[in-house]
Amino acid sequence: MILEWIQRGIGFDRALLVLCSPQKDRIVGRCSIGPASDEMSGQLDLPNDPRENLFAKSFVEKEPFFVRNIDADAFRPWVPACVRDAFKARSFVLSPIHSQGNVIGFFYADKAVTDLLITEDDYQSFLHFAIQANIALERLMTMRARK
């Protein structure tokens, strides 16, 4: 449902749910929505190494990222090849998903199909949904722990 809101509600072309492996050593795409998104989840499989990619950097820092230009000096070294080559994204947004203080995955979204720029308003709306998803997940985990 969160992916639908990111894609349809905010207006991103595609949204992707990315999860960490149980061992936390890999970052893997799980579910995607939007045009030209059928193969996205299968194309994202990265090492969880913050020296190699932005997903892992977000994992360690527990912070979202707004990559306005994948070729900017600040981001070029950390943009994974799958985002650059397979997803064909010029820009994207990324936010970690937290559970009990640990990052368990990420929300990713782009406008690569329409090739439109992601605005600051788009990013703030994306963050709003990501934060709400994190709050809901925390409540769910707290309820499960009480049982």
DSSP file with accessible surface (Angstrom, degrees, kcal/mol):
  #  RESIDUE AA STRUCTURE BP1 BP2  ACC     N-H-->O    O-->H-N    N-H-->O    O-->H-N    TCO  KAPPA ALPHA  PHI   PSI    X-CA   Y-CA   Z-CA
    1    1 A M     >        0   0  172      0, 0.0     4,-2.1     0, 0.0     5,-0.2   0.000 360.0 360.0 360.0 -39.3    0.0    0.0    0.0
    2    2 A I  H  >  +     0   0   44      1,-0.2     4,-2.6     2,-0.2     5,-0.2   0.917 360.0  52.8 -62.1 -42.3    2.9    2.4    0.8
    3    3 A L  H  > S+     0   0   19      1,-0.2     4,-2.8     2,-0.2     5,-0.2   0.903 107.6  52.1 -60.9 -39.1    4.4    1.7   -2.7
    4    4 A E  H  >>S+     0   0   87      1,-0.2     4,-3.2     2,-0.2     5,-1.0   0.912 110.1  47.9 -63.3 -41.6    1.0    2.6   -4.3
    5    5 A W  I  <>S+     0   0  139     -4,-2.1     5,-1.8     3,-0.2     6,-0.3   0.894 112.8  48.6 -66.1 -39.8    0.9    5.9   -2.4
    6    6 A I  I  <>S+     0   0    0     -4,-2.6     6,-1.5     3,-0.2     5,-0.7   0.948 121.5  35.3 -63.5 -44.9    4.4    6.7   -3.3
    7    7 A Q  I  <5S+     0   0   31     -4,-2.8     4,-0.5    -5,-0.2    -2,-0.2   0.971 134.5  20.1 -76.4 -54.1    3.8    5.9   -7.0
    8    8 A R  I  <5S+     0   0  170     -4,-3.2    -3,-0.2    -5,-0.2    -2,-0.1   0.900 126.5  46.2 -84.7 -44.1    0.2    7.0   -7.5
    9    9 A G  I   <S+     0   0   44     -5,-1.0    -3,-0.2    -4,-0.3    -4,-0.1   0.917 125.5  28.0 -69.0 -45.7   -0.4    9.5   -4.7
   10   10 A I  I   <S-     0   0   27     -5,-1.8    -3,-0.2    -4,-0.3    -1,-0.2   0.851 109.3-115.9 -85.5 -36.9    2.9   11.5   -4.9
   11   11 A G      < +     0   0   36     -5,-0.7    -4,-0.2    -4,-0.5    -3,-0.2   0.655  56.6 151.6 109.1  18.8    3.4   10.9   -8.7
   12   12 A F        -     0   0    3     -6,-1.5    -1,-0.2     1,-0.1    99,-0.2  -0.510  46.2-134.0 -73.2 151.6    6.6    9.0   -8.9
   13   13 A D  S    S+     0   0   16     97,-1.5     2,-0.3     1,-0.2    98,-0.2   0.921  84.5  11.8 -70.0 -44.1    6.9    6.7  -11.9
   14   14 A R  E     -A  110   0A  12     96,-1.7    96,-1.8    20,-0.2     2,-0.4  -0.977  59.9-166.0-139.1 148.2    8.1    3.7  -10.0
   15   15 A A  E     -AB 109  33A   0     18,-2.1    18,-2.4    -2,-0.3     2,-0.4  -0.985  10.4-164.7-133.6 144.8    8.5    2.7   -6.4
   16   16 A L  E     -AB 108  32A   0     92,-2.8    92,-2.2    -2,-0.4     2,-0.5  -0.994  14.7-145.7-135.5 133.8   10.5   -0.2   -5.0
   17   17 A L  E     -AB 107  31A  44     14,-3.4    13,-3.0    -2,-0.4    14,-1.5  -0.890  22.8-171.5 -95.6 126.1   10.6   -2.1   -1.7
   18   18 A V  E     -AB 106  29A   0     88,-2.7    88,-3.1    -2,-0.5     2,-0.3  -0.968   0.6-166.3-121.5 133.7   14.1   -3.2   -0.9
   19   19 A L  E     -AB 105  28A  55      9,-2.9     9,-3.1    -2,-0.4    86,-0.3  -0.892  19.7-121.9-120.9 153.0   14.9   -5.5    2.0
   20   20 A C  E     - B   0  27A  15     84,-2.7     7,-0.2    -2,-0.3    86,-0.0  -0.653  37.1-107.4 -85.0 147.0   18.1   -6.5    3.8
   21   21 A S    >   -     0   0   11      5,-2.5     3,-2.2    -2,-0.3    -1,-0.1  -0.284  35.1-103.5 -66.0 159.4   19.0  -10.2    3.9
   22   22 A P  T 3  S+     0   0  115      0, 0.0    -1,-0.1     0, 0.0    -2,-0.1   0.855 126.6  49.7 -55.1 -32.5   18.5  -11.9    7.3
   23   23 A Q  T 3  S-     0   0  137      1,-0.0    -2,-0.1     3,-0.0    -3,-0.0   0.513 108.2-129.7 -82.5  -5.9   22.3  -11.8    7.8
   24   24 A K  S <  S+     0   0   74     -3,-2.2     3,-0.0     2,-0.2    -1,-0.0   0.673  81.0 109.8  64.0  21.0   22.3   -8.0    6.9
   25   25 A D  S    S+     0   0   88     22,-0.1    23,-2.3     1,-0.1     2,-0.3   0.580  72.3  45.6-100.7  -9.7   25.1   -8.6    4.3
   26   26 A R  E     - C   0  47A  90     21,-0.3    -5,-2.5    22,-0.1     2,-0.5  -0.950  63.2-149.1-132.2 154.6   23.0   -8.1    1.2
   27   27 A I  E     -BC  20  46A   0     19,-2.8    19,-3.0    -2,-0.3     2,-0.4  -0.992  27.8-177.6-124.0 119.4   20.4   -5.5    0.0
   28   28 A V  E     -BC  19  45A  23     -9,-3.1    -9,-2.9    -2,-0.5    17,-0.2  -0.966  28.1-120.8-131.5 134.2   17.8   -7.0   -2.3
   29   29 A G  E     +B   18   0A   5     15,-2.7   -11,-0.2    12,-0.6     3,-0.1  -0.456  32.3 171.0 -67.4 139.4   14.8   -5.7   -4.3
   30   30 A R  E     +     0   0A 137    -13,-3.0     2,-0.3     1,-0.4   -12,-0.2   0.715  57.2   7.5-120.0 -41.2   11.6   -7.4   -3.3
   31   31 A C  E     -B   17   0A  63    -14,-1.5   -14,-3.4    10,-0.1    -1,-0.4  -0.986  57.8-175.0-151.7 136.3    8.6   -5.7   -4.9
   32   32 A S  E     -B   16   0A  25     -2,-0.3     2,-0.3   -16,-0.2   -16,-0.2  -0.942   3.7-165.8-134.4 156.8    8.1   -2.9   -7.4
   33   33 A I  E     +B   15   0A  33    -18,-2.4   -18,-2.1    -2,-0.3    -2,-0.0  -0.987  43.0  52.2-141.3 146.9    5.2   -0.9   -8.8
   34   34 A G  S >  S-     0   0   19     -2,-0.3     3,-1.3   -20,-0.2   -20,-0.2  -0.412  89.6 -35.2 117.2 169.2    4.8    1.4  -11.8
   35   35 A P  T 3  S+     0   0   66      0, 0.0    78,-0.1     0, 0.0    -2,-0.1  -0.324 126.9   8.2 -63.3 141.6    5.5    1.4  -15.5
   36   36 A A  T 3  S+     0   0   74      1,-0.1     3,-0.1    77,-0.0   -22,-0.1   0.794  97.9 113.7  58.9  31.7    8.6   -0.5  -16.6
   37   37 A S    X>  +     0   0    4     -3,-1.3     3,-1.2     1,-0.1     4,-0.6   0.452  34.8 104.0-108.9  -1.4    9.1   -1.8  -13.0
   38   38 A D  T 34 S+     0   0  145      1,-0.3     4,-0.2    -4,-0.2     3,-0.2   0.831  92.4  30.0 -53.0 -38.9    8.5   -5.5  -13.7
   39   39 A E  T 3> S+     0   0  138      1,-0.1     4,-1.1     2,-0.1    -1,-0.3   0.450  92.5  97.3-103.1  -0.1   12.2   -6.5  -13.4
   40   40 A M  H X> S+     0   0    3     -3,-1.2     3,-0.9     1,-0.2     4,-0.8   0.915  82.2  50.8 -56.9 -48.5   13.4   -3.8  -11.0
   41   41 A S  H >< S+     0   0   28     -4,-0.6     3,-0.7     1,-0.3   -12,-0.6   0.882 110.3  50.0 -62.8 -34.9   13.2   -5.9   -7.9
   42   42 A G  H 34 S+     0   0   69     -4,-0.2    -1,-0.3     1,-0.2    -2,-0.2   0.695 106.9  56.2 -75.2 -16.0   15.2   -8.7   -9.5
   43   43 A Q  H << S+     0   0   74     -4,-1.1     2,-0.8    -3,-0.9    -1,-0.2   0.595  90.0  80.7 -91.9 -11.5   17.9   -6.4  -10.7
   44   44 A L    <<  +     0   0    0     -4,-0.8   -15,-2.7    -3,-0.7     2,-0.3  -0.854  45.9 136.0-103.8 108.8   18.8   -4.9   -7.3
   45   45 A D  E     +C   28   0A  86     -2,-0.8   -17,-0.2   -17,-0.2    37,-0.1  -0.814  26.8 166.2-150.1 102.7   21.1   -7.2   -5.3
   46   46 A L  E     -C   27   0A  21    -19,-3.0   -19,-2.8    -2,-0.3     2,-0.2  -0.890  39.3-107.9-124.0 152.7   23.9   -5.3   -3.6
   47   47 A P  E     -C   26   0A  35      0, 0.0     2,-1.8     0, 0.0   -21,-0.3  -0.501  35.0-119.9 -72.0 146.3   26.5   -5.9   -0.9
   48   48 A N        +     0   0   28    -23,-2.3   -22,-0.1    -2,-0.2     3,-0.0  -0.537  69.2 130.2 -87.0  71.9   25.7   -4.1    2.3
   49   49 A D    >>  -     0   0   28     -2,-1.8     3,-2.6     1,-0.1     4,-1.3  -0.957  50.1-154.5-129.5 109.3   29.0   -2.2    2.2
   50   50 A P  T 34 S+     0   0   46      0, 0.0     7,-0.1     0, 0.0    -1,-0.1   0.655  94.8  63.3 -64.1 -12.4   28.7    1.6    2.7
   51   51 A R  T 34 S+     0   0  199      1,-0.1     3,-0.1     5,-0.1    -3,-0.0   0.624 110.1  40.2 -80.7 -12.2   32.0    2.1    0.7
   52   52 A E  T <4 S+     0   0  106     -3,-2.6     2,-0.3     1,-0.3    -1,-0.1   0.728 118.0  13.2-108.5 -31.0   30.2    0.6   -2.3
   53   53 A N     X  -     0   0    3     -4,-1.3     4,-1.8     1,-0.1    -1,-0.3  -0.997  59.8-120.1-153.8 158.7   26.7    1.9   -2.6
   54   54 A L  H  > S+     0   0    1     24,-2.8     4,-2.7    -2,-0.3     5,-0.2   0.793 109.0  61.1 -69.2 -30.6   24.2    4.5   -1.3
   55   55 A F  H  > S+     0   0    0     23,-0.3     4,-2.1     2,-0.2    -1,-0.2   0.946 108.7  43.3 -61.3 -47.0   21.8    1.9    0.0
   56   56 A A  H  > S+     0   0    0     -7,-0.3     4,-2.4    -9,-0.2    -2,-0.2   0.871 111.7  54.3 -67.0 -35.2   24.4    0.6    2.4
   57   57 A K  H  X S+     0   0   50     -4,-1.8     4,-2.7    -8,-0.3     5,-0.2   0.928 109.8  47.3 -63.4 -41.7   25.4    4.1    3.3
   58   58 A S  H  X>S+     0   0    0     -4,-2.7     4,-1.8     1,-0.2     5,-0.7   0.874 109.2  55.9 -65.7 -36.3   21.8    4.8    4.2
   59   59 A F  H  <5S+     0   0   44     -4,-2.1    44,-0.2    -5,-0.2    -2,-0.2   0.943 113.3  39.3 -59.6 -48.9   21.7    1.6    6.2
   60   60 A V  H  <5S+     0   0   88     -4,-2.4    -2,-0.2     1,-0.2    -1,-0.2   0.924 123.6  38.8 -70.0 -45.0   24.7    2.7    8.3
   61   61 A E  H  <5S-     0   0   89     -4,-2.7    -1,-0.2    -5,-0.2    -2,-0.2   0.624  94.7-139.8 -82.3 -15.6   23.7    6.3    8.7
   62   62 A K  T  <5 +     0   0   91     -4,-1.8    -3,-0.2    -5,-0.2    -4,-0.1   0.877  60.9 126.8  55.3  40.1   19.9    5.5    9.1
   63   63 A E      < -     0   0  107     -5,-0.7    -1,-0.2    -6,-0.2    -2,-0.1  -0.946  59.7-121.5-128.1 148.1   19.2    8.5    6.9
   64   64 A P        -     0   0   33      0, 0.0     2,-0.4     0, 0.0    31,-0.2  -0.392  25.3-147.0 -79.3 165.3   17.2    9.1    3.7
   65   65 A F  E     -D   94   0A  29     29,-2.9    29,-2.4    -2,-0.1     2,-0.6  -0.998  13.3-159.8-136.3 141.4   18.8   10.5    0.5
   66   66 A F  E     -D   93   0A  13     -2,-0.4     2,-1.0    27,-0.2    27,-0.2  -0.953  13.6-166.5-115.7 105.0   17.6   12.7   -2.3
   67   67 A V  E     +D   92   0A   0     25,-2.6    25,-1.9    -2,-0.6     3,-0.2  -0.802  10.8 176.5 -96.2  98.3   19.8   12.2   -5.3
   68   68 A R  S    S+     0   0  144     -2,-1.0     2,-0.3     1,-0.3    -1,-0.2   0.797  76.2  15.4 -72.4 -30.5   19.0   15.0   -7.6
   69   69 A N    >   -     0   0   80     -3,-0.1     3,-1.9    23,-0.1    -1,-0.3  -0.901  63.2-153.9-148.4 115.7   21.6   14.0  -10.1
   70   70 A I  T 3  S+     0   0   10     20,-2.4     9,-0.2    -2,-0.3    21,-0.1   0.687  97.9  56.6 -66.3 -16.2   23.3   10.6  -10.1
   71   71 A D  T 3  S+     0   0   81     19,-0.3    -1,-0.3     4,-0.1     2,-0.1   0.439  77.9 118.4 -94.8   0.9   26.4   12.2  -11.8
   72   72 A A  S X> S-     0   0   35     -3,-1.9     4,-3.0     1,-0.1     3,-1.6  -0.382  76.1-119.2 -65.1 143.9   26.9   14.8   -9.1
   73   73 A D  T 34 S+     0   0  125      1,-0.3    -1,-0.1     2,-0.2    -3,-0.0   0.840 111.9  59.1 -53.7 -35.7   30.3   14.4   -7.4
   74   74 A A  T 34 S+     0   0   68      1,-0.2    -1,-0.3     2,-0.1    -4,-0.1   0.758 121.9  21.7 -67.5 -24.2   28.6   13.8   -4.0
   75   75 A F  T X> S+     0   0   43     -3,-1.6     3,-1.8    -6,-0.2     4,-1.0   0.659  94.4  92.0-117.3 -24.0   26.7   10.8   -5.3
   76   76 A R  G >< S+     0   0  113     -4,-3.0     3,-0.9     1,-0.3    -3,-0.1   0.868  88.7  50.0 -46.2 -47.7   28.5    9.4   -8.4
   77   77 A P  G 34 S+     0   0   83      0, 0.0    -1,-0.3     0, 0.0    -2,-0.1   0.759 115.6  43.6 -66.3 -21.4   30.7    6.9   -6.4
   78   78 A W  G <4 S+     0   0   67     -3,-1.8   -24,-2.8   -25,-0.1   -23,-0.3   0.452  81.6 106.0-105.8  -2.8   27.7    5.5   -4.5
   79   79 A V  S << S-     0   0   11     -4,-1.0   -26,-0.0    -3,-0.9    -4,-0.0  -0.695  73.2-125.7 -79.2 118.4   25.1    5.1   -7.2
   80   80 A P    >>  -     0   0    8      0, 0.0     4,-2.1     0, 0.0     3,-0.6  -0.279  13.5-119.4 -64.0 149.8   24.8    1.4   -7.9
   81   81 A A  H 3>>S+     0   0   62      1,-0.2     4,-3.8     2,-0.2     5,-0.8   0.852 112.5  60.5 -57.4 -35.7   25.2    0.2  -11.5
   82   82 A C  I 3>>S+     0   0   19      3,-0.2     5,-3.3     1,-0.2     4,-0.6   0.893 107.1  45.1 -63.6 -37.5   21.7   -1.2  -11.5
   83   83 A V  I <45S+     0   0    0     -3,-0.6     6,-2.0     3,-0.2     5,-0.3   0.939 120.9  39.8 -69.2 -44.0   20.2    2.2  -10.8
   84   84 A R  I  <5S+     0   0   67     -4,-2.1    -2,-0.2     4,-0.2    -3,-0.2   0.946 132.2  20.4 -69.9 -49.3   22.4    3.9  -13.4
   85   85 A D  I  <5S+     0   0   93     -4,-3.8    -3,-0.2    -5,-0.2    -2,-0.1   0.900 132.7  30.3 -94.8 -46.6   22.2    1.3  -16.1
   86   86 A A  I  <<S+     0   0   42     -5,-0.8    -3,-0.2    -4,-0.6    -4,-0.1   0.915 128.0  37.0 -84.5 -45.0   19.2   -1.0  -15.6
   87   87 A F  S   <S-     0   0    2     -5,-3.3    -4,-0.2    -6,-0.2    -3,-0.2   0.756  90.6-148.7 -77.3 -25.6   16.8    1.5  -13.9
   88   88 A K        +     0   0  145     -6,-0.4     2,-0.4    -5,-0.3    -4,-0.2   0.828  35.5 164.1  60.0  35.1   18.0    4.4  -16.1
   89   89 A A        -     0   0    2     -6,-2.0    -1,-0.2     1,-0.2     3,-0.1  -0.691  31.7-172.6 -87.3 132.6   17.3    6.8  -13.3
   90   90 A R  S    S+     0   0  112     -2,-0.4   -20,-2.4     1,-0.3     2,-0.3   0.708  81.2   6.5 -86.7 -28.8   18.8   10.3  -13.5
   91   91 A S  S    S+     0   0    6    -22,-0.2    20,-0.6   -21,-0.1    -1,-0.3  -0.969  71.0 169.6-148.0 159.3   17.6   11.0  -10.0
   92   92 A F  E     -DE  67 110A   0    -25,-1.9   -25,-2.6    -2,-0.3     2,-0.3  -0.980  25.2-126.6-163.4 167.1   15.9    9.1   -7.2
   93   93 A V  E     -DE  66 109A   0     16,-2.4    16,-2.0    -2,-0.3     2,-0.3  -0.935  21.9-173.0-122.9 150.9   14.9    9.2   -3.5
   94   94 A L  E     +DE  65 108A   0    -29,-2.4   -29,-2.9    -2,-0.3    14,-0.2  -0.997   5.4 178.0-146.9 133.1   15.7    6.6   -0.9
   95   95 A S  E     - E   0 107A   7     12,-2.3    12,-2.7    -2,-0.3     2,-0.1  -0.995  26.8-122.2-140.4 135.3   14.6    6.1    2.7
   96   96 A P  E     - E   0 106A   2      0, 0.0     2,-0.5     0, 0.0    10,-0.3  -0.387  17.5-135.9 -72.1 151.9   15.4    3.4    5.2
   97   97 A I  E     - E   0 105A  11      8,-3.3     7,-2.9    -2,-0.1     8,-1.1  -0.949  24.7-155.3-106.4 125.2   12.7    1.3    6.8
   98   98 A H  E     + E   0 103A  43     -2,-0.5     2,-0.3     5,-0.2     5,-0.2  -0.794  18.3 179.6-105.7 145.5   13.3    0.9   10.6
   99   99 A S  E >  S- E   0 102A  11      3,-2.8     3,-2.0    -2,-0.3    39,-0.1  -0.935  78.4 -20.7-142.2 117.5   12.2   -1.8   13.0
  100  100 A Q  T 3  S-     0   0  110     -2,-0.3     3,-0.1     1,-0.3    38,-0.0   0.879 128.6 -49.6  52.3  43.6   13.1   -1.6   16.6
  101  101 A G  T 3  S+     0   0   39      1,-0.2     2,-0.4     0, 0.0    -1,-0.3   0.408 119.0 106.7  81.6  -2.5   16.0    0.7   15.8
  102  102 A N  E <  S- E   0  99A  92     -3,-2.0    -3,-2.8   -40,-0.0     2,-0.4  -0.889  72.1-121.6-112.2 140.7   17.4   -1.5   13.1
  103  103 A V  E     + E   0  98A   3     -2,-0.4    -5,-0.2    -5,-0.2     3,-0.1  -0.651  33.0 170.3 -77.0 126.6   17.2   -0.8    9.3
  104  104 A I  E     -     0   0A  50     -7,-2.9   -84,-2.7    -2,-0.4     2,-0.3   0.492  60.3 -36.5-113.1 -10.9   15.5   -3.7    7.7
  105  105 A G  E     -AE  19  97A   0     -8,-1.1    -8,-3.3   -86,-0.3     2,-0.3  -0.971  58.5-104.3 177.0-162.6   15.0   -2.3    4.2
  106  106 A F  E     -AE  18  96A   0    -88,-3.1   -88,-2.7   -10,-0.3     2,-0.5  -0.982  10.2-132.8-149.6 154.4   14.3    0.8    2.1
  107  107 A F  E     -AE  17  95A  13    -12,-2.7   -12,-2.3    -2,-0.3     2,-0.4  -0.950  29.8-174.9-105.3 134.3   11.8    2.6    0.0
  108  108 A Y  E     +AE  16  94A   0    -92,-2.2   -92,-2.8    -2,-0.5     2,-0.3  -0.966   5.2 173.7-126.8 142.7   13.2    3.8   -3.4
  109  109 A A  E     +AE  15  93A   0    -16,-2.0   -16,-2.4    -2,-0.4     2,-0.3  -0.996   1.0 168.8-149.0 150.4   11.3    5.9   -6.0
  110  110 A D  E     -AE  14  92A   0    -96,-1.8   -96,-1.7    -2,-0.3   -97,-1.5  -0.910  36.3-137.0-148.2 175.4   12.2    7.6   -9.3
  111  111 A K     >> +     0   0   23    -20,-0.6     4,-1.5    -2,-0.3     5,-0.9  -0.239  57.3 131.2-127.0  41.7   10.7    9.3  -12.3
  112  112 A A  T  45 +     0   0   18      1,-0.2    -1,-0.1     2,-0.2   -20,-0.0   0.770  65.8  56.9 -70.9 -27.0   12.9    7.6  -14.8
  113  113 A V  T  45S+     0   0   67      1,-0.2    -1,-0.2   -78,-0.1    -2,-0.1   0.949 119.2  29.2 -71.6 -47.2   10.1    6.6  -17.2
  114  114 A T  T  45S-     0   0   70      2,-0.1    -2,-0.2     1,-0.0    -1,-0.2   0.610  99.4-136.8 -86.2 -13.4    8.8   10.2  -17.7
  115  115 A D  T  <5 +     0   0   87     -4,-1.5     2,-0.2     1,-0.2    -3,-0.2   0.779  50.3 151.4  59.9  31.3   12.3   11.7  -17.2
  116  116 A L      < -     0   0  101     -5,-0.9    -1,-0.2     1,-0.1     2,-0.2  -0.564  50.5-103.3 -87.0 155.7   10.8   14.4  -15.0
  117  117 A L        -     0   0  115     -2,-0.2     2,-0.5    -3,-0.1    -1,-0.1  -0.532  28.9-122.9 -75.7 143.8   12.7   16.1  -12.2
  118  118 A I        -     0   0   13     -2,-0.2     2,-0.1   -50,-0.2   -26,-0.1  -0.779  32.6-146.3 -85.0 125.6   12.0   15.1   -8.7
  119  119 A T     >  -     0   0   68     -2,-0.5     4,-2.2     1,-0.1     5,-0.1  -0.445  23.8-110.7 -90.0 167.0   11.0   18.2   -6.8
  120  120 A E  H  > S+     0   0   81      1,-0.2     4,-2.7     2,-0.2     5,-0.2   0.879 121.8  54.6 -61.9 -37.3   11.6   19.1   -3.2
  121  121 A D  H  > S+     0   0  126      2,-0.2     4,-2.4     1,-0.2    -1,-0.2   0.900 106.3  51.3 -63.2 -41.1    7.9   18.7   -2.6
  122  122 A D  H  > S+     0   0   20      2,-0.2     4,-2.5     1,-0.2    -2,-0.2   0.931 111.6  48.0 -57.8 -46.5    8.0   15.2   -4.1
  123  123 A Y  H  X S+     0   0   25     -4,-2.2     4,-2.8     2,-0.2    -2,-0.2   0.925 110.9  49.4 -63.4 -44.8   10.8   14.4   -1.7
  124  124 A Q  H  X S+     0   0   95     -4,-2.7     4,-2.1     1,-0.2    -1,-0.2   0.900 112.2  48.5 -63.9 -38.4    9.1   15.8    1.3
  125  125 A S  H  X S+     0   0   51     -4,-2.4     4,-2.1     2,-0.2    -1,-0.2   0.913 110.5  51.8 -65.7 -41.9    5.9   13.8    0.5
  126  126 A F  H  X S+     0   0    0     -4,-2.5     4,-2.4     1,-0.2    -2,-0.2   0.932 110.0  48.9 -57.6 -47.2    8.0   10.7    0.0
  127  127 A L  H  X S+     0   0   25     -4,-2.8     4,-3.0     1,-0.2     5,-0.2   0.890 106.6  57.1 -61.6 -38.9    9.6   11.2    3.4
  128  128 A H  H  X S+     0   0  103     -4,-2.1     4,-2.4     1,-0.2    -1,-0.2   0.941 110.3  43.1 -57.6 -48.7    6.2   11.7    5.0
  129  129 A F  H  X S+     0   0   42     -4,-2.1     4,-2.4     2,-0.2    -1,-0.2   0.893 113.6  51.6 -66.5 -38.8    5.0    8.3    3.7
  130  130 A A  H  X S+     0   0    0     -4,-2.4     4,-2.2     2,-0.2    -2,-0.2   0.925 111.1  47.7 -64.1 -42.5    8.3    6.6    4.7
  131  131 A I  H  X S+     0   0   90     -4,-3.0     4,-2.5     2,-0.2    -2,-0.2   0.924 111.4  50.5 -64.6 -43.1    8.0    8.0    8.2
  132  132 A Q  H  X S+     0   0   89     -4,-2.4     4,-2.5    -5,-0.2    -1,-0.2   0.897 109.7  50.8 -62.4 -39.1    4.4    6.9    8.5
  133  133 A A  H  X S+     0   0   15     -4,-2.4     4,-2.5     2,-0.2    -1,-0.2   0.911 110.0  50.1 -64.3 -40.5    5.4    3.4    7.4
  134  134 A N  H  X S+     0   0   19     -4,-2.2     4,-2.4     2,-0.2    -2,-0.2   0.906 110.3  49.8 -64.7 -40.4    8.1    3.3   10.0
  135  135 A I  H  X S+     0   0   65     -4,-2.5     4,-2.4     2,-0.2    -2,-0.2   0.937 111.7  48.4 -63.4 -45.2    5.7    4.5   12.7
  136  136 A A  H  X S+     0   0   59     -4,-2.5     4,-2.4     1,-0.2    -2,-0.2   0.910 111.4  50.0 -62.2 -41.3    3.2    1.8   11.7
  137  137 A L  H  X S+     0   0   38     -4,-2.5     4,-2.6     2,-0.2    -1,-0.2   0.920 109.7  51.0 -64.6 -41.8    5.9   -0.9   11.7
  138  138 A E  H  X S+     0   0   60     -4,-2.4     4,-2.4     1,-0.2    -2,-0.2   0.918 110.7  48.8 -61.5 -43.2    7.1    0.1   15.2
  139  139 A R  H  X S+     0   0  169     -4,-2.4     4,-2.5     2,-0.2    -1,-0.2   0.913 111.2  50.1 -63.4 -42.9    3.6   -0.1   16.5
  140  140 A L  H  X S+     0   0   73     -4,-2.4     4,-2.4     2,-0.2    -2,-0.2   0.933 111.7  47.5 -60.8 -45.5    3.1   -3.5   15.0
  141  141 A M  H  X S+     0   0   43     -4,-2.6     4,-2.0     2,-0.2    -2,-0.2   0.888 111.5  51.0 -66.0 -36.4    6.4   -4.8   16.5
  142  142 A T  H  X S+     0   0   58     -4,-2.4     4,-1.5    -5,-0.2    -1,-0.2   0.921 110.3  49.4 -66.2 -41.9    5.5   -3.3   19.9
  143  143 A M  H  X S+     0   0  103     -4,-2.5     4,-0.8     1,-0.2    -2,-0.2   0.908 111.6  49.0 -64.0 -42.0    2.0   -5.0   19.7
  144  144 A R  H >< S+     0   0  160     -4,-2.4     3,-0.5     1,-0.2    -1,-0.2   0.864 107.9  54.5 -64.7 -38.0    3.7   -8.4   18.8
  145  145 A A  H 3< S+     0   0   76     -4,-2.0    -1,-0.2     1,-0.2    -2,-0.2   0.824 104.4  55.2 -67.1 -28.6    6.2   -8.0   21.6
  146  146 A R  H 3<        0   0  199     -4,-1.5    -1,-0.2    -3,-0.2    -2,-0.2   0.714 360.0 360.0 -75.2 -22.8    3.4   -7.6   24.2
  147  147 A K    <<        0   0  207     -4,-0.8    -3,-0.0    -3,-0.5    -4,-0.0  -0.265 360.0 360.0 -76.8 360.0    1.7  -10.9   23.1
